Amino acid sequence: MPVETTVDRSPRIPAGRLWFGAAGAAVAWALQGFTCFQLSIQACKDGTGSWGPLSPVGVRVLIGVVSAAYLAVALASGFVSYRNWRSLSDRRIMQAEGYGREEYMALVGMFVGLTASVGLVWSGIPPIFVNVCNIFR
């Protein structure tokens, strides 16, 4: 009796790339919130907004740099998801459907990356204009 074998011709995405694309932006957003909150707690212990050798402006710059770094991670995550989805699908983005686990994770990763990037921008802007001790109360 002949043995039938099926060949899977779909491109396989490495699990690390798939998971970074799907979850990297959300993790970056959560870590940004936690890191900036901890920095502001340290800076506002005495109510001045300064922390060690950093003046209040230095603390604002530090929080801005931390936010920008996490924004870069979120954007990279969304871009990786987009590349994953493009290698798995031949559809346009407006006709996108998540057939199978890999394509679904890539599609979700694009939307999570976009959403988290917008959230990171919105949470990274206030330290530029407002006293750090007033932001995280």
Backbone as a ProteinNet text record, in pm:
[ID]
protein_1_A
[PRIMARY]
MPVETTVDRSPRIPAGRLWFGAAGAAVAWALQGFTCFQLSIQACKDGTGSWGPLSPVGVRVLIGVVSAAYLAVALASGFVSYRNWRSLSDRRIMQAEGYGREEYMALVGMFVGLTASVGLVWSGIPPIFVNVCNIFR
[TERTIARY]
84.9	0	90.5	71.5	156	124.2	226.7	211.5	204	95.7	79.3	141	217.4	274.3	232.3	208.7	176.3	293.6	324	433.8	375.7	421.1	376.1	460.3	398.8	471	463	394.3	382.4	515.1	553.4	678.7	664.8	762.8	760	837.5	776.7	840.1	898.2	1022.3	1077.9	992.9	981.6	895.1	937	1064.9	1112.2	1067	1075.5	1030.3	880.1	808	662.2	621.6	681	643.9	691.6	809.7	854.4	758.5	715.6	621.9	487.2	440	307.4	304.5	409.5	404.5	506.6	602.9	710.4	662	568.4	520.3	442.5	359.7	281.6	373.6	475	570.3	649.4	688.9	762.8	678.4	550.2	461.6	447.5	429.7	416.6	546.3	659.6	787.9	815.9	774.4	792.6	713.7	591.2	509.9	571	617.6	678.8	809.4	894.7	1025.8	1009.8	925.3	907.2	841.9	752.2	691.2	796.7	883.4	988.9	1086.8	1120.3	1209.2	1146	1016.8	950.6	937.4	918.8	914.4	1048.1	1156.1	1289.1	1313.7	1269.2	1294	1205.3	1091.7	996.3	994.5	1094.1	1097.5	1100	1176.4	1184.8	1098.1	1023.5	932.2	994.4	1124.2	1190.2	1190.6	1182.3	1187.7	1328.9	1426.1	1564.9	1601.8	1701.3	1739.9	1891	1953	2099	2160.7	2249.8	2312.8	2222.2	2106.9	2017.3	1925.3	1920	1825.4	1686.8	1582.3	1448.6	1444.8	1518.6	1523.8	1595.5	1700.6	1771.8	1684.3	1599.8	1507.1	1406.8	1358.7	1266.6	1332.6	1457.4	1530.7	1549.5	1584.3	1601	1471.7	1360.6	1231.4	1199.6	1232.2	1211.6	1296.3	1421.3	1510.2	1461.2	1419.3	1365	1240.6	1152.2	1030.7	1065.1	1164.2	1205.2	1264.4	1339.8	1397.8	1287.6	1190.2	1080	992.7	980	907.5	978.8	1111.2	1187.4	1163.6	1155.6	1127.7	987.6	890.2	752.5	741.9	808	805.5	874.3	985.2	1053.8	964.8	893.3	802	691.4	633.3	530.3	584.9	707.5	769.2	798.8	847.4	872.4	742.2	634.7	504.5	458.6	480.1	443	522.2	651.8	734.5	691.3	659	610.1	481.6	389.9	261.1	278.5	365.7	388.9	447	530.1	587.4	486.4	380.2	278.8	155.2	127.1	1.4	28.1	-61.1	-52.4	-165.2	-234.2	-344.4	-295.8	-381	-354.5	-393.6	-345.4	-371.7	-520.6	-591.7	-735	-817.6	-759.6	-828.6	-766.2	-694.4	-617.7	-709	-671.5	-737.5	-628.5	-647.9	-547.8	-577.1	-534.3	-550.6	-435.6	-464.7	-361.5	-298	-227.9	-169.3	-65.5	24.3	132.6	81	-8.7	-61.8	-144.5	-218.9	-297.8	-207.6	-100.7	-8.9	59.7	94	157.8	60.3	-63.6	-165	-195.8	-211.1	-234.9	-115.9	4.5	124.9	133	84.9	84.5	-5.5	-123.9	-218.4	-174.5	-120.7	-70.5	49.3	136.4	251.7	210.3	110.2	60.8	-3.3	-87.3	-155.9	-57.7	36.1	133.5	224.4	257.1	340.6	268.7	141.5	63.2	56.5	34.3	31	163.7	273	404.7	431	386.8	402.7	321.8	196.6	110.7	160.3	220.2	270.5	411.3	480	613	616.2	506.7	501.5	490.5	407.7	390.6	517.8	616.7	736.5	810.8	789.3	856	797.9	668.5	599.8	560.8	545.4	489.8	592.5	589.5	677.2	655.9	763.7	758.1	676.1	684.5	612	461.5	416.1	273	218.9	303.5	259	210.7	288.2	262.5	192.1	117.2	40.7	-86.8
-116.1	0	123.7	216.1	335.6	431.3	493.3	589.3	728.6	798.2	934.2	1032	1121.6	1226.1	1360.4	1450	1585.9	1675.2	1760	1852.5	1988.3	2040.8	2173	2277.7	2348.7	2446.9	2587.8	2603.5	2736.3	2775.6	2901.3	2943.4	2940	2885.8	2876.3	2992.6	3060.3	3171.9	3117.3	3151.9	3106.3	3155.6	3072	3103.7	3232.6	3256.7	3379	3504	3503.1	3617.9	3636.7	3525.1	3533.5	3592.2	3544.3	3591.4	3733.2	3769.9	3908.1	4001.7	3964.6	4047.9	4059.4	3950	3950.7	4016.3	3999.4	4045.3	4153.3	4178.2	4271.8	4412	4462.5	4599.4	4612.9	4515.1	4521.5	4513.7	4429.3	4418.6	4548.4	4607.6	4734.9	4844.3	4850	4951.3	4932	4807.8	4779.6	4812.8	4775.5	4805.8	4955	5027.7	5173	5235.5	5194.9	5247.9	5217.5	5094.8	5056	5130.4	5136.6	5201.9	5350.4	5418.4	5562.5	5591.2	5504.4	5520.2	5506.5	5406.7	5387.5	5504.6	5556.9	5673.5	5794.6	5813.8	5929.1	5911.9	5790.3	5766.7	5805.3	5763.7	5796.8	5947.9	6012.5	6155.8	6240.2	6188.8	6269.2	6234.5	6162.2	6128.8	6253.8	6354.1	6476.9	6589	6559.9	6658.2	6755.3	6742.4	6837.2	6791.4	6662.7	6611	6583.3	6603.5	6572.5	6438	6373.6	6240.4	6228.6	6227.6	6220	6337.3	6309.4	6417.9	6477.2	6416.1	6463.9	6572.9	6683.1	6790	6746.9	6823.4	6789.6	6780.1	6866	6858.9	6731.2	6692.9	6569.4	6446.4	6448.2	6336.7	6331.4	6446.3	6450.3	6393.9	6433.3	6383.1	6232.1	6183.3	6039.8	5964.6	6014.9	5950.7	5956.1	6066.9	6076.5	5977.5	5959.4	5864.1	5721	5690.4	5557.1	5532.6	5631.5	5617.3	5599.3	5674.1	5661.5	5523.4	5469.4	5336.1	5230.2	5239.9	5143.7	5164.8	5287.7	5313	5246.6	5251.2	5185.4	5034.6	4975.1	4831.7	4801.2	4885	4862.7	4876.9	4976.5	4993.6	4876.5	4829.9	4714.4	4590.3	4574.9	4461.6	4466.7	4584.1	4598.4	4574	4620.6	4599.1	4451.3	4381.5	4237.4	4164	4203.3	4141.2	4166	4287.4	4318.2	4231.1	4219.3	4135.5	3988.5	3942.2	3805.2	3786.3	3880.9	3868.5	3874.1	3961.4	3971.3	3842	3772.7	3647.4	3532.4	3549.1	3444	3467.6	3590.6	3622.7	3694.6	3670.5	3741.4	3843.9	3872	3967.4	4107.6	4205	4342.4	4355.9	4460.6	4478.4	4499.6	4562.9	4587.1	4459.9	4357.6	4230.1	4120.7	4160	4065.1	3974.2	3849.5	3749.4	3661.5	3620.6	3538.6	3391.3	3332.5	3189	3116.4	3037.3	2962.8	3044.9	2976.4	3038.1	3143	3112.5	3205	3334.3	3322.1	3442.5	3525.3	3458	3529	3604.5	3539.2	3605.5	3724.5	3711	3821.6	3937.9	3907.7	4010.8	4081.6	4005.9	4065.3	4149.8	4101.7	4175.2	4310.9	4319.6	4449.6	4548.3	4504.6	4594.2	4627.7	4530.2	4556.1	4650.9	4631.8	4720	4863.1	4881.3	5015.6	5078.1	5002.4	5053.6	5087.6	4998.5	5023.6	5140.8	5157.2	5271	5402.8	5408.3	5529.3	5552.2	5446.9	5459.9	5506.3	5457.8	5500.3	5646.3	5691.8	5833.3	5918.3	5878.9	5956.6	5955.5	5845.6	5843.6	5901.8	5918.1	5975.6	6126	6185.5	6330.4	6410.4	6374.3	6457.9	6493.5	6402.8	6443.7	6561.7	6586	6697.8	6830.8	6834.4	6959.7	6978.5	6869.8	6876.3	6823.3	6875.8	6830.2	6679.6	6608.1	6461.6	6421.1	6499	6464.3	6479.3	6559.5	6576	6471.7	6414.5	6320.3	6189.8	6132.3	5996.2	5990.9	6095.1	6091.7	6017.4
0	0	0	-95.7	-101.6	13.2	61.9	170.5	109.7	143.5	92.8	191.5	137.8	221.5	166.1	255.6	214.1	247.8	156.3	175.8	212.7	325.3	369.1	298.2	204	126.1	185.4	296.7	355.5	420.2	404.9	468.7	620	684.1	829.4	888.3	982.8	1051.3	1181.5	1214.4	1343.2	1460.4	1561.1	1675.3	1745.3	1757.2	1823	1749.7	1617.1	1538	1549.2	1548.9	1560.5	1694.9	1803.1	1936.3	1962.1	1911	1926.6	1854.9	1735.3	1661.1	1730.2	1786.6	1847.5	1984.9	2063.3	2202.9	2237.4	2151.8	2184.5	2214.2	2136.5	2156.4	2286.7	2317.5	2441.6	2564.3	2557.3	2667.7	2681.1	2568.5	2572.9	2636.9	2603.1	2660.1	2810.6	2852.8	2996.1	3070	3013.8	3077.6	3081.8	2979.5	2979.7	3092.9	3111	3219.8	3355.4	3373.7	3500.6	3524.6	3423.1	3437.5	3466.6	3391.5	3412.2	3547.3	3590.6	3722.6	3831.3	3818.6	3918	3918.7	3800.3	3793.5	3861.3	3838.5	3900.1	4051.1	4099.5	4244.3	4306.6	4243.2	4295.4	4291.4	4183.2	4168.2	4260.1	4299.5	4376.2	4524.9	4571.2	4714.8	4801.4	4758.9	4837.8	4780.1	4672.5	4614.7	4516.4	4489.7	4399.5	4254.6	4231.5	4095.2	4048.4	4137.2	4101	4161.7	4101.9	4147.8	4141.1	4254.2	4259.3	4185.4	4090.6	4015.2	3907.2	3883.9	3778.6	3831.8	3760.4	3792.6	3746	3779.2	3727.7	3575.3	3508.6	3361.5	3317.7	3389.6	3358.8	3375.7	3478.1	3499.3	3384	3340.1	3225.5	3101.1	3079.3	2961.9	2973.2	3091.6	3111.6	3082.4	3132	3104.9	2955.7	2890.7	2746.1	2668.1	2710	2642.6	2663.7	2786.2	2814.5	2729	2720.8	2639	2492.1	2443.5	2303	2274.9	2369.6	2350.8	2343.2	2432.7	2427.9	2303.4	2257.8	2133.4	2016.1	2015.1	1908.1	1910.4	2028.3	2039.4	1986.8	2022.3	1976.6	1825.3	1769	1623.9	1554.1	1610.4	1553.2	1558.4	1667.6	1681.6	1576.4	1556.1	1453.8	1315	1288.4	1157.7	1134.2	1238.2	1226.6	1198	1265	1238.9	1096.2	1048.1	910.4	813	835.5	747.7	755.3	876.2	891.2	812.2	827	758.7	606.5	558.2	413.7	357.9	436.6	387.3	392.2	470.2	482.1	396.7	361.5	294.5	163.4	68.7	-59.1	-72.4	37.5	36.5	68.6	36.8	80.6	227	288.4	431.2	459	367.7	389	371	312.9	294.5	380	480.6	561.5	642	645.7	727.8	786.1	906.8	973.6	957.6	847.4	826.8	893.4	989.5	1058.9	1170.5	1255.7	1373.9	1338.6	1247.3	1215.8	1153.7	1058.5	994.2	1092.1	1178.6	1279	1376.5	1423.9	1516.7	1450.4	1323.4	1253	1236.8	1203.6	1186.1	1317.9	1423.7	1555.9	1598.6	1570.4	1605.8	1538.7	1414.1	1346.7	1419	1455.9	1522.5	1664.8	1735.7	1871	1863.4	1765.1	1748.4	1721.5	1638.1	1608.3	1731.5	1798.8	1917.1	2029.7	2055.4	2161.2	2125.4	1998.6	1958.1	1982.7	1951.2	1978.8	2130.2	2206.4	2352.1	2409.7	2354.5	2401.5	2369	2254.5	2220.9	2317.8	2342.2	2431.3	2574.9	2618.7	2756.2	2766.9	2655.7	2657.3	2640.6	2597	2575.5	2705.4	2801.1	2920.9	2996.5	3011.2	3085.4	3022.4	2896.3	2830.3	2878.4	2905.6	2935.5	3081.3	3156.4	3290.8	3391.3	3511.4	3617.7	3640.2	3653.3	3667.6	3790.5	3896.9	4019.5	4002.1	3907.7	3883.1	3785.2	3704.2	3600.8	3661	3749.4	3795.9	3930.4	3964.8	4089.5	4071.1
[MASK]
+++++++++++++++++++++++++++++++++++++++++++++++++++++++++++++++++++++++++++++++++++++++++++++++++++++++++++++++++++++++++++++++++++++++++

